[in-house]
């Protein structure tokens, strides 16, 4: 009995984690409601007074969203302006005209990595499907030959590289610097896309195991031959602008002496400022000229902000649960237990994210849940800024792994490329599994250098 009382907070937390899976998987409760309910239950079960329990939940949610909500909102705004202006389509048209099928595979992987940075996975895939269909028709090759590299790039860009919500949420929950996250996300992302995209597509195509049809479904009417309104170079520069500004801010704090110049670079490189500047510059340079263009921008903004509300609420609930772990002391006990078994923060974060991903499907929810659980482990390990960046990517890699039938992305790929469940498992699920494994191996190798 005494042992139970000593570990009451930890037991309450473990029961809360179990309850979370039951509520999401069996009861089919919405992730936001389940996360918030479990946070409250865990706090009360750990012995907190009711008022203190709700104060803890409020502090955790508010503290997390103070940073997350503006960044996710600004990221959605930036992505919507890029989408409405045709910047993503400009890149697609450029790479779709490259000569050989081999080059086009690699180009589509790179396009996916770039396109998913400002735009959500499903939106980017739907936008780019007409270009996949055109490539397939032009070359006489199966649509998935080009589509699988594109999807791999989109999955990696969505999970590994800010300003997408997932890596931003992880970084905030575990205290990582976004500059390091961008650096390590880009390095590991390039390797993961190469293996899970073009190389896997080549292997499946060469062995005769690539399924699908020549004609893929294009759910938006876009003419791939139409002259783009934005040049390839300008589109690329605008997409890269916020990432460059954030990196400059990180490097400035590390390398510049104290003073006005360092303060200026820090202000410009803060994620709030970087995304505001990028959105403003993009709008000024690509401002809609006609009424139809302005209407399109308005519709795109409305559509872009719809999923951000869900992401913000789920992230806030994840922050509330993290705060319960901290204030009850359960997080410290959990961290001590995991570290005593020899699990490094990188392996712990990856494993937790992969388990949640396999259980409930959503990569974003998996990233947020795993980051909340890993936060006390990370805190106990006393990691440096680069190491925190690597843990962020490890969690993102785990949350990207082995998409299957409980993931909406699985069914989107299946429907758009007109392949059945078994074919989707041996292509898309295999690709996302390679993303996770390659991402983890890359992070472990990089950890030897920092």
N, C-alpha and C positions, 0 to 999 in steps of 0.2 A: 504493500500500500504506500509506503514511504517513497519507494522508487517511482511509483506512478505519479505521486504529488510532485516529486522533484522534476519529472519530465512532462508535466501537465501541458505546458505550452507546446512542446514538440509533438506530443500525442495529438493535441487538438489540431495542429497544423497538418499532420499526416492524414487525419480523418477528414480535414477540410479538402485536401488534395483529392482524396478518394471521392468525396461527395461531389467535387467539381466534375470529375469524369462521369459519374452517374447522372448528374443533372444535364450535362451537355449531350452525352451519348445515348442514354436510356430514356430520360424524361424529355429530351429534345428542347430543353430550356435554352433561350438565347444566351450567347456567351457573355454578354455584358451583365445580364441579370444573374447568371450563375456565378461569375467572378465576384460581383459585389456581395451577393448573399453569402458566399463562402468566406469572404473577408470578414464580414460581420460575425458569422458563426464562429470562426476561428478565434477572433478576439474575445468573444464572450466565453467560449469554451476554455480558453487559456486562463480565465480568471479575472479578466478585466471588468471593472464596473461598467454598466451600460453607457453612462455619459462619456467615460474615457474611451470606450470601444468606438463609439461613433465619432468622437473627436479624432481618433487615430485614423479611421477610414477617411474622414473628411480631409485631414492633413495630407494623407498619402495621395488622394485623388487630386486635390488642389495643387500640391507641390509638383506632381508629375505633369499635369496639364498646363501649368504656367509656362513651361517651355514647349511641350509637345504640340499643343493646340495651335499656336501661331505658326510653327514650322510646317505642320501638316497642311494648314489652311493656305499658307503662302506657296507651298509646293504644288498644291492643287491649282492655285491661281496661275502659277508659272506654266504648269503643264497644259492648262486649258488655252492659254494664249498661244503657246507653241502649236498645239493641235489645230486650233482654229485658223492660224496663219498659214498652215501647210508646211511648217518646218520639218515635221517628221516625214511627210510625204516626199519632200525634196530629197531627203536622204535615201528613201526607198527607191525613188526613180533613178537616182545616180547609181546605186549599187546593183539594181536589177538589170542595168545595161552592160555590166561587165561581161567579158567574153565567154570564158569557159564555165562549165557546170561546177568544177572544183572551186574556182574563184568565187562563184556566186554563193556556194555553200558557206564559205568563210565570210563573205560580205554580209549574208543574212544573219549569221551569228553575231557579227559586230554591230549590225543595225539593231538587233534585238537588245543588245547590251546598252546601246546609246538611247534607244527609244523608251525603254522602261525606266530610265532614270527620272524623267519628269512626268511620266504617264503610267497609270496603273496597268498591270499585266493584261487583264481582259480587254480594256479599252485599246491598248496598243495592238494587241493581236487582231482585233476586229478592224482597226484602221488599216493594218498592213496586209490583210488577207487578199485584197484585189491584186496586189503586187506579186504575191505568191502564185495566185491563179494565172496571172499573165506570164510569169516565168515558166510555170509548168506547161502552159499551152505553147509558148514560144519554143521550148526545148523538147517537148514531147516526153518529159520525165514526170514521175509521180510528184504530186504536190508536196508530200511529206519529205521528199528529198531536200527541198529548200525550207519547208515549214519546221522540221525538227530543229535545225540550227537556230532558226528565228525564235522558236519557243524556248530553247535552252538559254539564249541570250536574254530574252524577256524575263525568265525566271530568275536568272542571276542578277540582272540589273534591278529587278524589283526587290530582291532580298539583301544584296550585298552593298549597294552603293546609295548613300543619301543623295537627294532629299526624299526618297521614298519613305513611307511611314515606318516600315519594319526596323531597319537599322537605326533610324533616329530614336525610336522607342527603346530599343535595347541600350543604345548609348546613354540615354537619359537615366534609365533604370539602374545601370551599373556604374554610371559616372565616367563613361569614356569620352574622349575628345573626338569630335566629328572629323577633324583633319586626319588623324591617324586611321579612323574608320574608312575614309575615302581612299587613302593610300593603300591600305591592306585589302580593302574591298576590290579595288581596281586590279591589283596584282593577282590575288586569288581568283577573282572573277574571270580574268582573261584565260587563265589555265583551265578553269572549270568549264567555261563555254567551249573552248577548243576541243576538249575531250568529250563532253556530253552533247555537243552540237555537230560541227562539221565532221569530226572523226567518226563519231557513232553513226551519223548519216551515211558516210562513205562505206563503213563496214556493213551496215544493214543492206545498203543498195547493192554492193558488190556481191554479197552472199545470197541475194535474191530474197531476203526476208523483209524488205520494205513494203508495207501494205499501203492501201489507199487507191485513189483515182487520180487521173490527170486534172480534172476540174474540181477545185476546192470551192467551198461555199464562201462567197464574199457578201457580207451582210450590209455593207455600205457601198453606194454607187460612187466609185472613184475611177476615173479614166487614167490608167497607168502611163498612157502615152501623152497626156496633157502636159504642156510646159508648166513647170512649177513656178509659183509666185515668189518663191524664196530661193536664193542660190544655195548650193550645197555647202560652200564654205561658211556663209553667214549662219545657216542653220546649225552647223556644227559648233561654231563659236558661241552662239547663244545658249545652246544646250550645255556647253562646258563652263559657261561664265560663273554660275553660282559655286560650282565645285572648285574652280580656280580661286575665287575670292575666299572661300572657307579655308582652303589650303594655305593661302597667303596669311590669313589671320593666325593659324596655328604656327606656321614657321616664324612669323613676326614675334610672337610671344616667346619662342625658343631662342631666337638668334639676335633680335634687335635690343639695343640698350634702352633703358627707361627714358621716356621723353615724349614729346608731342608726336613725332613720326610713328613711334611704336603704338601710341594710343590711337592714332588715326587708322593704322593698318588693322588694329584689333577691332575697332568699330566697324570698318568695312567688311572684315572677315567674319564677323558674328553671323550665324545662320539667319537671324532675322534680317539684318542689313543686306546680306548677300542675296537672299531670295527677293527682297524688295527691290534692290538695284537691278537684278536680272529681269524681274517682271516688268519694271519700268522701262528699261532699255529695250526689251523685246517688244513691248507695246508701242513705244515711240517709233522704232524702226519698221515694225510690221503692222502698224495701225490699220484697222479695216477702213477701206476707202468708200465702199458702197453700202447701201442699206442692207442688202442681203448678207454682206460680210459681217456687218455689225450684229445682225440678228443671229447669224451663225455663232459669233463669239458669245453672245448672251446665252444661247442654248448650250454651248459647250461648257460654259462656266457653271450653269445649273447642274448639268450632268456630272461635272467634275467634283462638285461639292457634295453630291449625294452620298458616295461611299466614305467621305472623310468623317462624317458625323459618327458612323459606326466605329471607325478606327479610333477616333478620339475617345469615345465612351469606353471601348474595350481597353484601350491603353490606360485610361484613368482608373478603371477598376483593377487593372493589373498593378498600378502604382499603389492603390489602397491595400491590396493584399501584401505587397512588399513591405509597406509601412507596418502592418500588423506583425509580420515576421520580425521586424527590427524592434518594435516597442515591447513585444511579449518576450523577447529573448529566444524565441524558437529558431530564428534565423541563425543565430550564433551556434546553437546546439546542432542544427542541421549541418552547418558548415564544418564544425569540428568532426562530426561523424563521417561526412563524405571525404574530407581531407585525410582523416585517419586511415581510410581504406586505400589511400594512394591515388585517388582521383585528382588530377590537376583541374584547375578552374576551366581550362579549355575543354577537356574531356567531359567534365561534369556538365558544362553548358551545352555542348553538342548533344550529349546523350539525352538530357532533359528535353531539349527542343525536338529531337527526333521522335521520342516517345509521344510527346503531345501531338506532333504532326501526324503520326500514324494513327493516333486515337481519334482525333477530331477533324483533321483535314485541312483547316485553314493555316497557311504559312504565317500570316500576320499574327493570329491568335497564338500560335505555337511560339513565335518569337517573344511576344509580350509575356506569356505565361512562364516560359523558361527563363527569361531575363529576371523576372520577379523572384523566382526560386533561386537563381544563381547569384543574385545581388549580395546576400550575406556571405556566400562562399568566396566571392571576389573580394569583399571587404576584409574578410579574415586573412586572405592570402597577401594583402598589402602589395598589389601589383603596380607597376609603373604605367605611365600613359600609353606607350606602345603595346604593352601586354594587355591592357584593357581593350585596345583596339582589336587585338587578335581574338580575345574572348568574344567580342561583339560579332566578328565574322564567323567564329566557330558556331555560335548560337544560330546565326543566319543560315549557315550551311546545314545544320541539323534540321532546321525548320523547313528547308527546301526539299528534303529528301523523300523519295518514294511516294509521290502523289498517286493516290488510287481513288476508289469509287466514292469515298466520302469527301472528296475535294471538288469544288465547282470547276476548277481549272481542268481537271481530268475530263469532265463532260464537255467543256467548251472545245478542247482539242479534238475529242472524239466526234463532236457534231460538225465542226468546221471542216475537218479533213475526211469526214465520212468513213470512219473506221469503227469497227465494233469494239466491245470492251476488252476482249482478249488481245486484239491488235494494239489497243491503246496501252495496255499493261506492258507489252513487250517493246514498245517504242517510247512513249512519253514517261511511263513510270520508270523504265530503265534509265532514261536520260536524267530524270530528277535524282535517281539514286546515285548516278555517277557525279552529279553536281555536289551532293552531300559528301560523298567519300573523297572526291578530289579536293573539295574545299577544306575538309578536315586535314588531309595530308599536307596540303599547302600551308595551312596555319601552323601545323606542328613543325614543319621545316623552317618557317619564318621565325618561330619562337626560339630556335637555336641561335638566331642572329641578333635578337634584341635583348 
